[in-house]
Amino acid sequence: MSTSLKITSALISVFDKEGLAPIVQELNKKGVTLYSTGGTEKFIRDLGIDVVAVEDITSYPSILGGRVKTLHPKVFGGILNRQNNPSDQEELAQFEIPQLDLVIVDLYPFEKTVASGAGEQDIIEKIDIGGISLIRAAAKNFADVLCVSDKNDYKEVLDLLIATNGAPNREDRKRFATKAFQISSHYDSAIFNYFNVDTKASTTLKLSQQEAKTLRYGENPHQEGTFYGPLSDLLKQVHGKEVSYNNLLDIDAAVNLMLEFYDSDPTFAILKHNNACGFASRATLAQAYEDALAGDPVSAFGGVLIANREIDLATAYFSNLYPSIGFTL
């Protein structure tokens, strides 16, 4: 039995509409019925494409200043129904609920609003309720629904619609559901951490990192390794190969050692297998490098070098020790 399902209807309701138009146009070309709300509905109409307002299905307008738009059984019934369940399909017909095969929804920019220094009320209003509910519902029912929750995936979605003639398979739908739950989990973690800073009501630690860097290898060459977080925001690599897990251990040891001298003269640390084989603070970076290297020039070959002054000369100094890996703080 084929796991592909033809998309015949789509609910589209997004905060950020950048990159959305090609998908809407492709869906329209394939005869997909479009449902939408508010600004997204206007966006679709401005493209010259017919769209059904969600309030025409629910018989309720957007209320409470936009806080409630899609929270209705006729919307969630259309998403959560099981197409192979006769009872579900009978209830869709009984209550005149439209089937929804595709859900394209993003979330209010909560983290950006917090980072902007906005006031508490503005931040509270950026806690998405309808959007997060739609994403979770569509992702839960990936067996029958394709859930798109990130605008960065629009190009991939468009290519998928074209390649499958609008009928993605179960594996594709599950892959997008996985992404959706990652997004919802990250979003909720950000909200919890915002509240928890002030109240300290919980000793729970919640971390969510969406940026990751694949390392050259893990603890051993046959193992994989990944660094989670913005490594480039912490250190600037000016020379050498991609880092491995062991290199990161050396970097961590070097940085912790150099923190004790960070306010002093330019400092150079050379680490090999978590051991400092060279270290010096001098009036110039060149002198610090030369004296640190003199401590153990043999172990420095293939080691990790860290300087606490980011200046152009550092590149030349690091390059002298190829294939060592050089970073500046």
SEGUKE-958064 format. One record per atom (N, C-alpha, C): residue in one letter; x, y, z. Coordinates in pm, whole numbers, padded with zeros to 5 digits, always signed. Layout:
BEGIN
AXYZ;...
This chain:
BEGIN
M+00085-00120+00000;M+00000+00000+00000;M+00088+00125+00000;S+00053+00220-00083;S+00131+00343-00093;S+00114+00427+00032;T+00223+00489+00075;T+00216+00579+00192;T+00202+00724+00149;S+00192+00749+00019;S+00178+00886-00031;S+00033+00930-00022;L+00013+01055+00017;L-00122+01111+00025;L-00127+01242-00053;K-00225+01253-00138;K-00241+01373-00219;K-00291+01488-00132;I-00226+01600-00142;I-00269+01719-00069;I-00381+01786-00148;T-00498+01795-00086;T-00612+01858-00152;T-00653+01988-00083;S-00605+02007+00041;S-00642+02129+00115;S-00527+02168+00206;A-00516+02296+00235;A-00405+02345+00317;A-00450+02462+00403;L-00406+02460+00529;L-00426+02574+00619;L-00293+02648+00629;I-00294+02776+00594;I-00172+02856+00595;I-00196+02978+00682;S-00117+02993+00788;S-00131+03107+00878;S+00006+03135+00939;V+00075+03235+00887;V+00213+03260+00930;V+00233+03405+00971;F+00326+03426+01062;F+00364+03560+01105;F+00458+03623+01002;D+00558+03545+00959;D+00658+03591+00862;D+00627+03530+00726;K+00595+03614+00629;K+00549+03564+00499;K+00660+03559+00394;E+00782+03588+00433;E+00893+03585+00339;E+00910+03445+00282;G+00916+03436+00149;G+00939+03308+00083;G+00816+03222+00069;L+00701+03270+00113;L+00579+03190+00110;L+00513+03184-00027;A+00525+03292-00104;A+00450+03303-00230;A+00469+03185-00325;P+00590+03137-00352;P+00605+03025-00447;P+00529+02899-00404;I+00523+02872-00275;I+00448+02755-00228;I+00300+02774-00251;V+00249+02893-00218;V+00107+02922-00239;V+00071+02908-00387;Q+00156+02960-00472;Q+00131+02952-00615;Q+00134+02809-00666;E+00227+02728-00613;E+00235+02587-00653;E+00112+02511-00606;L+00067+02537-00483;L-00054+02472-00432;L-00175+02510-00515;N-00184+02636-00550;N-00295+02682-00633;N-00292+02615-00770;K-00174+02600-00826;K-00160+02535-00957;K-00210+02390-00952;K-00192+02328-00834;K-00233+02189-00820;K-00379+02176-00776;G-00450+02287-00768;G-00592+02283-00733;G-00620+02262-00586;V-00524+02291-00498;V-00542+02273-00354;V-00629+02385-00298;T-00727+02350-00218;T-00811+02449-00151;T-00733+02510-00036;L-00727+02642-00030;L-00648+02712+00070;L-00738+02776+00176;Y-00699+02759+00300;Y-00767+02821+00413;Y-00666+02909+00486;S-00711+03022+00537;S-00615+03112+00601;S-00684+03209+00696;T-00600+03290+00763;T-00649+03387+00860;T-00579+03521+00841;G-00648+03629+00879;G-00590+03762+00892;G-00495+03806+00783;G-00372+03841+00826;G-00274+03895+00733;G-00233+03795+00626;T-00226+03668+00659;T-00189+03567+00559;T-00299+03552+00455;E-00422+03560+00499;E-00535+03555+00405;E-00525+03671+00305;K-00496+03791+00353;K-00481+03906+00265;K-00362+03886+00171;F-00252+03832+00224;F-00133+03807+00143;F-00167+03715+00026;I-00243+03611+00053;I-00280+03516-00053;I-00373+03583-00155;R-00470+03659-00106;R-00561+03728-00198;R-00486+03828-00286;D-00385+03894-00228;D-00307+03991-00306;D-00226+03923-00416;L-00205+03793-00402;L-00139+03717-00509;L-00237+03680-00621;G-00364+03718-00601;G-00466+03686-00701;G-00515+03543-00691;I-00504+03485-00571;I-00539+03345-00550;I-00656+03336-00452;D-00752+03251-00482;D-00868+03235-00395;D-00827+03167-00265;V-00889+03212-00156;V-00861+03155-00025;V-00987+03161+00059;V-01009+03059+00140;V-01125+03054+00228;V-01084+03103+00367;A-01155+03201+00419;A-01126+03252+00553;A-01166+03149+00658;V-01082+03126+00755;V-01112+03029+00860;V-01241+03065+00932;E-01267+03193+00947;E-01389+03233+01018;E-01515+03194+00939;D-01502+03173+00809;D-01617+03126+00731;D-01648+02980+00763;I-01550+02907+00814;I-01570+02767+00853;I-01622+02760+00995;T-01563+02838+01084;T-01596+02830+01227;T-01718+02913+01264;S-01753+03010+01178;S-01861+03106+01207;S-01826+03197+01324;Y-01695+03206+01355;Y-01647+03296+01458;Y-01538+03385+01398;P-01546+03514+01423;P-01437+03600+01377;P-01316+03587+01470;S-01207+03646+01431;S-01092+03658+01521;S-01133+03745+01639;I-01113+03696+01762;I-01160+03770+01879;I-01046+03795+01979;L-01075+03876+02076;L-00982+03910+02185;L-00852+03969+02130;G-00868+04059+02036;G-00751+04126+01980;G-00660+04033+01904;G-00715+03926+01846;G-00636+03832+01769;G-00582+03716+01851;R-00612+03713+01981;R-00563+03603+02064;R-00629+03471+02027;V-00750+03475+01974;V-00820+03353+01936;V-00865+03365+01791;K-00804+03282+01706;K-00840+03281+01564;K-00872+03141+01513;T-00788+03046+01548;T-00801+02912+01490;T-00840+02805+01593;L-00853+02844+01720;L-00883+02746+01824;L-01030+02706+01819;H-01059+02608+01735;H-01198+02568+01711;H-01200+02423+01663;P-01303+02344+01704;P-01311+02204+01663;P-01313+02184+01511;K-01367+02281+01437;K-01374+02264+01292;K-01236+02279+01228;V-01145+02345+01297;V-01008+02355+01248;V-00928+02233+01293;F-00934+02204+01422;F-00853+02094+01474;F-00909+01958+01437;G-01038+01952+01415;G-01097+01828+01364;G-01048+01798+01223;G-01032+01904+01143;G-00983+01887+01007;G-00839+01840+01003;I-00763+01873+01109;I-00622+01834+01115;I-00605+01697+01179;L-00677+01671+01288;L-00652+01553+01370;L-00730+01429+01328;N-00822+01440+01235;N-00896+01322+01193;N-00807+01220+01124;R-00838+01093+01145;R-00764+00984+01082;R-00838+00942+00956;Q-00772+00956+00843;Q-00839+00933+00715;Q-00878+00787+00694;N-00810+00696+00766;N-00846+00554+00752;N-00941+00507+00862;N-00996+00602+00938;N-01088+00569+01046;N-01229+00609+01005;P-01317+00512+00977;P-01453+00544+00929;P-01530+00634+01024;S-01515+00612+01156;S-01588+00694+01252;S-01545+00840+01243;D-01412+00863+01230;D-01364+01000+01215;D-01423+01066+01091;Q-01428+00991+00981;Q-01476+01048+00856;Q-01627+01075+00861;E-01698+00991+00933;E-01842+01015+00951;E-01866+01145+01029;E-01783+01168+01130;E-01799+01289+01210;E-01760+01414+01131;L-01660+01403+01044;L-01626+01517+00957;L-01747+01556+00874;A-01813+01455+00817;A-01930+01482+00734;A-02045+01537+00818;Q-02066+01479+00937;Q-02177+01520+01023;Q-02164+01666+01065;F-02042+01708+01101;F-02023+01843+01153;F-01966+01940+01048;E-01965+01895+00924;E-01919+01978+00811;E-01779+02036+00837;I-01689+01945+00869;I-01551+01981+00897;I-01466+01951+00774;P-01392+02047+00723;P-01310+02021+00605;P-01183+01944+00640;Q-01144+01852+00553;Q-01017+01781+00570;Q-00902+01878+00544;L-00798+01874+00629;L-00680+01959+00611;L-00558+01869+00600;D-00496+01867+00483;D-00384+01776+00454;D-00248+01840+00476;L-00244+01972+00473;L-00118+02046+00486;L-00140+02163+00579;V-00050+02180+00675;V-00056+02294+00768;V+00077+02367+00761;I+00072+02494+00723;I+00192+02578+00720;I+00172+02690+00823;V+00244+02680+00932;V+00227+02773+01043;V+00364+02802+01102;D+00388+02928+01138;D+00508+02960+01217;D+00463+03020+01350;L+00558+03061+01432;L+00527+03109+01566;L+00565+03255+01582;Y+00495+03324+01670;Y+00533+03461+01702;Y+00679+03464+01748;P+00753+03569+01713;P+00897+03574+01746;P+00922+03606+01892;F+00900+03509+01979;F+00915+03531+02122;F+01058+03567+02159;E+01155+03487+02114;E+01295+03511+02153;E+01346+03645+02101;K+01309+03681+01979;K+01352+03809+01924;K+01291+03924+02003;T+01168+03909+02047;T+01103+04013+02124;T+01171+04031+02259;V+01208+03920+02323;V+01281+03929+02450;V+01416+03996+02427;A+01487+03954+02322;A+01620+04008+02294;A+01616+04156+02261;S+01503+04205+02211;S+01492+04346+02172;S+01480+04439+02293;G+01459+04382+02411;G+01442+04464+02530;G+01301+04515+02549;A+01206+04453+02481;A+01066+04495+02490;A+01013+04478+02631;G+00904+04549+02661;G+00841+04539+02791;G+00770+04407+02810;E+00735+04378+02936;E+00676+04249+02967;E+00548+04222+02890;Q+00462+04320+02875;Q+00334+04296+02807;Q+00355+04262+02660;D+00449+04331+02596;D+00479+04298+02456;D+00533+04156+02445;I+00615+04116+02541;I+00671+03981+02539;I+00561+03878+02560;I+00472+03904+02654;I+00362+03812+02681;I+00277+03791+02556;E+00251+03898+02483;E+00167+03887+02362;E+00235+03807+02252;K+00365+03786+02263;K+00437+03706+02164;K+00449+03560+02205;I+00376+03520+02308;I+00365+03378+02341;I+00252+03321+02256;D+00290+03242+02159;D+00193+03190+02062;D+00110+03078+02125;I-00019+03083+02102;I-00110+02980+02151;I-00169+02900+02034;G-00234+02970+01943;G-00295+02901+01830;G-00192+02834+01741;G-00083+02905+01715;G+00019+02850+01626;G+00082+02724+01680;I+00121+02726+01808;I+00185+02610+01868;I+00088+02492+01873;S-00041+02521+01893;S-00141+02415+01896;S-00159+02352+01758;L-00161+02435+01655;L-00174+02384+01519;L-00054+02298+01481;I+00065+02343+01517;I+00186+02269+01486;I+00185+02133+01554;R+00151+02130+01681;R+00150+02004+01754;R+00044+01909+01698;A-00071+01963+01665;A-00178+01878+01611;A-00138+01818+01475;A-00083+01902+01388;A-00045+01855+01255;A+00070+01756+01263;A+00167+01782+01352;A+00280+01691+01367;A+00236+01558+01428;K+00146+01563+01524;K+00094+01440+01583;K+00029+01352+01477;N-00043+01413+01387;N-00116+01338+01284;N-00038+01333+01153;F+00096+01316+01163;F+00179+01314+01043;F+00141+01200+00949;A+00072+01099+01000;A+00028+00990+00913;A-00061+01041+00801;D-00130+01154+00828;D-00223+01208+00728;D-00196+01353+00690;V-00106+01420+00763;V-00088+01564+00745;V+00060+01599+00732;L+00091+01689+00639;L+00225+01744+00629;L+00229+01874+00707;C+00319+01882+00806;C+00330+01999+00891;C+00457+02076+00856;V+00443+02202+00818;V+00557+02288+00785;V+00560+02401+00887;S+00668+02407+00967;S+00670+02499+01080;S+00789+02594+01079;D+00867+02594+00970;D+00987+02677+00965;D+01003+02733+00824;K+01011+02864+00812;K+01023+02925+00680;K+01153+02886+00609;N+01252+02843+00687;N+01377+02799+00625;N+01360+02669+00547;D+01246+02604+00565;D+01217+02480+00493;D+01133+02502+00368;Y+01097+02627+00338;Y+01005+02652+00227;Y+01059+02602+00093;K+01188+02621+00069;K+01246+02575-00057;K+01236+02423-00067;E+01265+02354+00043;E+01257+02209+00045;E+01113+02163+00024;V+01018+02233+00086;V+00877+02199+00071;V+00833+02217-00074;L+00873+02327-00134;L+00837+02353-00274;L+00892+02243-00364;D+01019+02208-00343;D+01080+02101-00424;D+01006+01969-00403;L+00964+01944-00279;L+00893+01820-00248;L+00757+01816-00317;L+00685+01928-00316;L+00555+01934-00381;L+00567+01908-00531;I+00672+01963-00590;I+00692+01944-00734;I+00734+01800-00764;A+00829+01749-00685;A+00883+01615-00711;A+00779+01506-00691;T+00688+01524-00594;T+00589+01420-00563;T+00453+01450-00625;N+00446+01555-00706;N+00318+01599-00763;N+00214+01624-00654;G+00261+01684-00543;G+00170+01720-00435;G+00125+01604-00350;A+00203+01494-00349;A+00165+01377-00269;A+00286+01324-00193;P+00332+01392-00089;P+00448+01347-00012;P+00419+01214+00059;N+00524+01135+00079;N+00504+01005+00144;N+00515+01016+00295;R+00492+00905+00363;R+00489+00903+00508;R+00624+00942+00569;E+00732+00897+00507;E+00865+00929+00558;E+00890+01080+00556;D+00847+01146+00448;D+00861+01291+00440;D+00777+01360+00547;R+00655+01313+00565;R+00568+01376+00664;R+00622+01358+00805;K+00679+01241+00834;K+00735+01217+00966;K+00859+01302+00989;R+00938+01321+00883;R+01059+01404+00895;R+01021+01547+00931;F+00919+01600+00866;F+00875+01737+00897;F+00809+01744+01035;A+00744+01635+01077;A+00685+01632+01211;A+00795+01638+01317;T+00905+01568+01292;T+01018+01571+01385;T+01069+01714+01402;K+01083+01783+01289;K+01128+01923+01293;K+01028+02008+01371;A+00899+01981+01352;A+00796+02059+01419;A+00803+02043+01571;F+00824+01920+01617;F+00833+01899+01761;F+00961+01960+01818;Q+01067+01963+01738;Q+01189+02031+01782;Q+01163+02180+01800;I+01091+02239+01706;I+01060+02381+01713;I+00969+02411+01833;S+00868+02329+01854;S+00777+02354+01966;S+00848+02336+02099;S+00937+02236+02109;S+01012+02214+02231;S+01105+02331+02260;H+01176+02380+02158;H+01266+02493+02176;H+01188+02618+02219;Y+01075+02638+02157;Y+00992+02755+02187;Y+00947+02754+02333;D+00898+02639+02379;D+00851+02629+02517;D+00967+02644+02616;S+01084+02594+02580;S+01201+02610+02668;S+01237+02757+02683;A+01231+02832+02571;A+01262+02974+02576;A+01163+03050+02665;I+01037+03014+02657;I+00935+03079+02739;I+00957+03047+02887;F+00981+02919+02917;F+01006+02879+03056;F+01127+02954+03113;N+01234+02960+03036;N+01356+03024+03086;N+01335+03174+03109;Y+01251+03237+03027;Y+01219+03379+03047;Y+01149+03399+03181;F+01049+03316+03209;F+00976+03329+03335;F+01062+03289+03454;N+01144+03188+03436;N+01219+03133+03548;N+01331+03225+03595;V+01378+03314+03510;V+01484+03409+03550;V+01437+03495+03665;D+01313+03540+03657;D+01261+03631+03760;D+01207+03558+03882;T+01138+03448+03860;T+01068+03384+03971;T+01152+03282+04044;K+01247+03219+03972;K+01325+03109+04031;K+01233+03007+04097;A+01117+02986+04033;A+01018+02896+04091;A+01057+02750+04072;S+01153+02725+03987;S+01190+02587+03959;S+01342+02574+03953;T+01390+02461+04001;T+01534+02432+03990;T+01563+02353+03863;T+01462+02336+03779;T+01478+02262+03655;T+01567+02339+03557;L+01657+02268+03491;L+01740+02328+03387;L+01689+02285+03251;K+01656+02379+03165;K+01610+02349+03029;K+01704+02416+02929;L+01767+02337+02847;L+01857+02387+02744;L+01806+02342+02609;S+01815+02429+02512;S+01777+02393+02375;S+01867+02469+02279;Q+01952+02397+02206;Q+02043+02458+02111;Q+02005+02415+01970;Q+01978+02511+01883;Q+01940+02479+01747;Q+02057+02483+01650;E+02168+02543+01695;E+02286+02551+01609;E+02384+02441+01647;A+02438+02372+01547;A+02530+02262+01574;A+02642+02261+01471;K+02760+02219+01514;K+02876+02209+01425;K+02928+02065+01430;T+02934+02000+01315;T+02988+01865+01309;T+03140+01871+01323;L+03192+01795+01418;L+03336+01795+01443;L+03407+01696+01351;R+03538+01713+01337;R+03616+01626+01248;R+03602+01481+01290;Y+03602+01455+01419;Y+03571+01323+01472;Y+03547+01337+01622;G+03506+01228+01686;G+03478+01231+01829;G+03603+01206+01911;E+03588+01135+02022;E+03704+01110+02107;E+03809+01026+02034;N+03762+00939+01945;N+03849+00858+01861;N+03812+00879+01715;P+03905+00855+01622;P+03879+00885+01481;P+03759+00815+01421;H+03721+00697+01475;H+03608+00624+01417;H+03473+00670+01476;Q+03477+00766+01568;Q+03355+00812+01632;Q+03314+00950+01580;E+03185+00977+01585;E+03133+01106+01543;E+03126+01201+01662;G+03130+01330+01633;G+03120+01430+01739;G+03049+01555+01689;T+02977+01622+01778;T+02902+01744+01743;T+02915+01844+01856;F+02938+01971+01819;F+02937+02080+01917;F+02806+02155+01900;Y+02731+02169+02009;Y+02603+02239+02004;Y+02619+02380+02059;G+02578+02477+01979;G+02590+02616+02018;G+02674+02694+01918;P+02677+02825+01931;P+02749+02911+01835;P+02898+02919+01866;L+02974+02819+01825;L+03118+02816+01851;L+03188+02938+01792;S+03144+02982+01674;S+03208+03096+01608;S+03188+03226+01685;D+03087+03231+01772;D+03067+03349+01855;D+03164+03352+01973;L+03221+03238+02006;L+03310+03228+02121;L+03456+03240+02082;L+03490+03180+01968;L+03629+03174+01925;L+03637+03198+01775;K+03750+03250+01731;K+03775+03268+01589;K+03890+03177+01549;Q+03860+03083+01458;Q+03966+02995+01411;Q+04042+03065+01298;V+04173+03076+01313;V+04254+03146+01214;V+04348+03054+01140;H+04352+02926+01179;H+04444+02836+01112;H+04409+02691+01143;G+04441+02601+01051;G+04436+02458+01079;G+04311+02388+01031;K+04305+02259+01061;K+04195+02173+01020;K+04069+02202+01102;E+03959+02140+01059;E+03837+02145+01140;E+03866+02079+01274;V+03803+02131+01380;V+03833+02080+01513;V+03767+01945+01537;S+03827+01869+01627;S+03772+01742+01673;S+03725+01759+01817;Y+03666+01654+01871;Y+03623+01656+02012;Y+03741+01680+02105;N+03853+01611+02079;N+03971+01628+02165;N+04028+01770+02155;N+04021+01829+02035;N+04065+01968+02020;N+03982+02060+02110;L+03851+02034+02117;L+03765+02118+02200;L+03800+02103+02348;L+03837+01983+02389;L+03881+01965+02528;L+04005+02049+02555;D+04098+02049+02459;D+04218+02132+02473;D+04184+02280+02477;I+04091+02321+02391;I+04050+02461+02387;I+03989+02502+02521;D+03902+02415+02574;D+03839+02446+02703;D+03944+02460+02813;A+04041+02370+02814;A+04146+02377+02915;A+04230+02503+02898;A+04260+02538+02772;A+04340+02657+02746;A+04267+02784+02787;V+04140+02792+02753;V+04062+02912+02786;V+04052+02929+02937;N+04024+02821+03008;N+04015+02830+03155;N+04148+02872+03217;L+04259+02825+03160;L+04390+02866+03210;L+04415+03014+03180;M+04381+03058+03061;M+04408+03195+03020;M+04319+03297+03089;L+04201+03251+03135;L+04113+03344+03206;L+04181+03404+03329;E+04276+03331+03385;E+04347+03383+03501;E+04443+03496+03464;F+04471+03510+03334;F+04566+03610+03288;F+04503+03705+03185;Y+04370+03702+03174;Y+04305+03773+03064;Y+04327+03923+03068;D+04340+03980+03186;D+04356+04125+03198;D+04503+04168+03195;S+04591+04073+03176;S+04733+04106+03173;S+04779+04126+03029;D+04909+04110+03005;D+04965+04128+02870;D+04911+04020+02777;P+04932+04039+02645;P+04894+03934+02550;P+04948+03799+02593;T+04862+03699+02585;T+04896+03567+02638;T+04879+03460+02532;F+04968+03362+02535;F+04963+03249+02442;F+04965+03120+02523;A+04875+03029+02489;A+04872+02897+02553;A+04879+02789+02445;I+04960+02688+02467;I+04971+02576+02376;I+04935+02449+02453;L+04831+02380+02408;L+04780+02263+02479;L+04794+02137+02394;K+04826+02028+02457;K+04833+01898+02391;K+04776+01794+02487;H+04663+01734+02446;H+04598+01633+02530;H+04568+01686+02670;N+04512+01806+02674;N+04470+01870+02799;N+04585+01914+02888;N+04707+01906+02840;N+04822+01951+02917;N+04880+02077+02855;A+04914+02174+02941;A+04978+02296+02892;A+05126+02267+02869;C+05165+02260+02740;C+05306+02236+02711;C+05378+02367+02679;G+05307+02478+02680;G+05368+02608+02661;G+05271+02716+02702;F+05321+02816+02775;F+05234+02924+02821;F+05320+03046+02853;A+05274+03163+02806;A+05350+03285+02835;A+05262+03409+02821;S+05283+03508+02907;S+05224+03641+02896;S+05340+03739+02879;R+05336+03814+02770;R+05445+03906+02740;R+05390+04038+02688;A+05479+04132+02664;A+05438+04266+02619;A+05377+04262+02480;T+05422+04171+02398;T+05367+04159+02262;T+05323+04017+02238;L+05230+04000+02143;L+05183+03867+02109;L+05296+03783+02050;A+05383+03847+01970;A+05495+03775+01909;A+05586+03716+02017;Q+05616+03795+02117;Q+05704+03748+02223;Q+05637+03639+02306;A+05506+03656+02332;A+05432+03555+02407;A+05432+03424+02331;Y+05411+03431+02199;Y+05413+03311+02116;Y+05548+03241+02120;E+05654+03317+02102;E+05788+03258+02097;E+05825+03192+02230;D+05791+03256+02341;D+05827+03199+02470;D+05740+03079+02506;A+05613+03085+02465;A+05525+02970+02490;A+05573+02850+02409;L+05611+02874+02285;L+05660+02767+02198;L+05789+02707+02253;A+05874+02791+02312;A+06002+02744+02365;A+05984+02646+02480;G+05869+02651+02545;G+05845+02561+02657;G+05849+02415+02616;D+05794+02383+02498;D+05795+02245+02448;D+05758+02247+02300;P+05852+02279+02212;P+05822+02290+02069;P+05783+02158+02005;V+05820+02045+02066;V+05784+01915+02009;V+05635+01886+02028;S+05585+01903+02149;S+05444+01875+02176;S+05353+01974+02106;A+05404+02095+02077;A+05322+02196+02011;A+05280+02152+01871;F+05358+02065+01810;F+05324+02016+01676;F+05197+01932+01685;G+05094+01981+01621;G+04966+01911+01625;G+04881+01948+01745;G+04925+02044+01825;G+04848+02084+01941;G+04750+02196+01909;V+04690+02251+02014;V+04596+02361+02000;V+04658+02486+02060;L+04655+02597+01985;L+04713+02722+02031;L+04602+02825+02050;I+04606+02894+02161;I+04505+02995+02193;I+04574+03126+02228;A+04528+03234+02166;A+04578+03368+02200;A+04463+03452+02251;N+04490+03540+02348;N+04383+03620+02404;N+04380+03762+02348;R+04441+03782+02232;R+04432+03910+02163;R+04408+03882+02016;E+04293+03925+01965;E+04257+03894+01827;E+04317+04001+01735;I+04437+03978+01684;I+04502+04073+01595;I+04552+03998+01473;D+04576+04069+01366;D+04612+04006+01239;D+04739+03921+01249;L+04833+03961+01335;L+04959+03888+01344;L+04938+03745+01392;A+04827+03721+01461;A+04805+03587+01515;A+04801+03483+01404;T+04747+03517+01290;T+04739+03421+01180;T+04877+03373+01138;A+04970+03466+01128;A+05105+03429+01086;A+05172+03341+01191;Y+05152+03372+01317;Y+05215+03292+01422;Y+05159+03150+01424;F+05028+03140+01414;F+04967+03008+01413;F+05015+02927+01293;S+05027+02993+01177;S+05064+02925+01054;S+05202+02861+01062;N+05287+02917+01146;N+05422+02862+01159;N+05423+02721+01219;L+05311+02681+01282;L+05310+02553+01349;L+05218+02452+01281;Y+05199+02463+01151;Y+05116+02366+01078;Y+05164+02224+01113;P+05074+02129+01144;P+04929+02139+01129;P+04854+02170+01258;S+04912+02249+01346;S+04841+02288+01468;S+04715+02368+01435;I+04624+02374+01532;I+04498+02445+01516;I+04502+02570+01603;G+04479+02686+01543;G+04491+02811+01617;G+04359+02883+01633;F+04338+02939+01752;F+04219+03017+01781;F+04257+03143+01856;T+04173+03246+01843;T+04186+03365+01927;T+04057+03386+02001;L+04068+03436+02123;L+03950+03470+02202;L+03892+03602+02155;
